[in-house]
Amino acid sequence: MFRGYSQTMARACAICGKAAIGGFNPQSSGMNRVRAHRRYHPNLQLTTIAKNGSAEKVLACTRCRRTLTKSAR
């Protein structure tokens, strides 16, 4: 799955729980405006966070990563 990361986990943010949601592709041509199903995925990045005094690699969305760097200052 990930290089250097052996645990199996869901494709959701480990901090806020943001996961994929369903939606429709916008159709611009044709009279019937057929809606095609699609999935919107969060931008998940492998992030190292300190948990219980040890570093742990987790999947976190970019919004949570940004908040973590702000609180570290």
Summary of the structure (lengths in Angstrom):
residues: 73
radius of gyration: 17.3
end to end distance: 32.0
largest distance: 59.7
contacts: 137
relative contact order: 0.24
helix: 15%
strand: 38%
